[in-house]
Amino acid sequence: MPQPRYRRVISALAILAALFCEHGIWVSAAPPVAGSRAAQQLEQAGFTKGICVVLGLPETGSAESVLALTAGNEGLFYFQSPDRETVAAVRRLAIESSLLGRRLFVEQGGWKSIHLAENLADVVLVAPELNAHV
């Protein structure tokens, strides 16, 4: 009998978390901090190249915080949020900085699944707002 969708999603997230923790590249949700806490977490994880998934705004209410992550590295960034206004704000800033479709990809989508293929991300940043959803 097939598992309900939410159980598969939870199982998949648990497996991803275990893999990321095992390899030392999991960056957990943290409360927003002045400055760029998410950028510090990327640096701490040793991220310079690869794919970074950003789920929600790293710093609440700051679309600029997503663009700030692209500084000082050669990584590709995938941002996902269910909030239409947040996605629009991040896209607008990415277009203005010529990053959209080059180094920053922005999608609207719920928290039940990451809209990327499995085993693709090198680092995952989880916004503090997701603590209630994970």
C-alpha positions in Angstrom: 0.0 0.0 0.0 1.5 3.4 -1.0 2.5 5.8 1.8 0.6 9.1 2.1 2.4 11.9 0.4 3.3 13.7 3.6 5.1 10.6 5.0 7.2 10.3 1.9 8.1 14.0 2.1 9.0 13.7 5.8 11.0 10.6 5.1 12.8 12.3 2.2 13.6 15.3 4.3 14.9 13.1 7.1 17.2 11.2 4.7 18.5 14.5 3.2 19.1 15.8 6.7 21.1 12.7 7.6 23.2 12.9 4.5 23.9 16.5 4.9 24.8 16.1 8.6 27.0 13.1 7.8 29.0 15.1 5.3 29.2 18.3 7.4 27.4 20.5 5.0 24.0 20.9 6.7 23.2 24.4 7.7 20.4 24.5 10.2 17.7 27.1 10.7 18.8 29.9 13.0 17.1 33.0 14.2 17.8 36.1 12.1 20.8 38.0 13.3 22.1 41.4 12.4 24.6 41.2 9.5 24.5 38.2 7.3 24.1 35.1 9.4 23.4 33.0 6.4 26.5 34.2 4.6 28.5 33.3 7.8 26.9 29.8 7.7 27.9 29.4 4.0 31.5 30.4 4.9 31.5 28.0 7.9 30.3 25.2 5.7 33.2 25.9 3.3 30.9 26.7 0.4 32.6 28.3 -2.6 31.2 26.4 -5.6 28.2 24.2 -6.2 24.5 24.5 -5.6 23.0 26.2 -2.5 19.3 25.8 -1.9 17.7 28.7 0.0 14.3 27.9 1.5 12.7 31.1 2.5 14.4 34.4 3.3 17.6 33.9 5.3 16.8 37.1 7.2 13.1 37.8 7.7 11.8 40.5 5.4 15.0 41.0 3.5 15.0 39.9 -0.1 18.5 41.5 -0.3 19.8 38.8 2.0 19.3 36.2 -0.7 21.4 38.3 -3.2 24.1 38.9 -0.5 24.7 35.1 -0.4 26.1 35.2 -3.9 29.0 37.5 -2.9 32.4 36.0 -2.4 31.8 32.6 -4.0 31.1 31.0 -7.4 28.0 29.1 -6.3 24.6 28.7 -8.0 21.6 29.6 -5.8 18.1 28.2 -5.9 15.6 30.2 -3.8 12.1 28.8 -3.1 9.2 30.4 -1.1 5.5 29.9 -1.1 5.0 33.7 -0.7 4.2 35.4 -4.0 5.4 38.9 -2.9 8.7 37.5 -1.5 9.4 35.6 -4.8 8.6 38.8 -6.8 10.9 40.9 -4.6 13.8 38.4 -4.9 13.3 38.1 -8.7 13.2 41.9 -9.1 16.5 42.3 -7.2 18.0 39.4 -9.1 17.0 41.0 -12.5 18.5 44.3 -11.4 21.8 42.7 -10.5 21.8 40.5 -13.6 21.9 37.3 -11.5 18.5 35.8 -12.4 18.9 32.7 -14.6 22.7 32.9 -14.3 23.6 32.4 -10.7 20.3 32.8 -8.9 17.1 30.9 -9.7 13.9 31.9 -8.0 10.7 29.7 -7.8 7.5 29.9 -5.9 6.6 26.7 -4.2 5.3 25.3 -0.9 7.3 23.8 1.9 6.2 20.2 1.2 8.9 19.6 -1.4 11.9 21.2 -2.8 11.5 21.7 -6.5 14.9 20.3 -7.5 16.0 16.8 -8.4 17.2 14.6 -5.5 20.9 14.7 -4.4 21.6 18.0 -6.2 22.3 20.5 -3.5 25.6 20.9 -1.8 24.3 23.2 0.9 20.7 23.9 2.2 19.9 27.1 4.1 16.6 26.8 5.9 14.9 30.1 7.0 13.9 30.5 10.6 10.2 30.8 9.5 10.3 27.1 8.5 10.8 25.9 12.0 7.1 25.5 12.4 6.8 23.6 9.1 9.6 21.1 9.4 
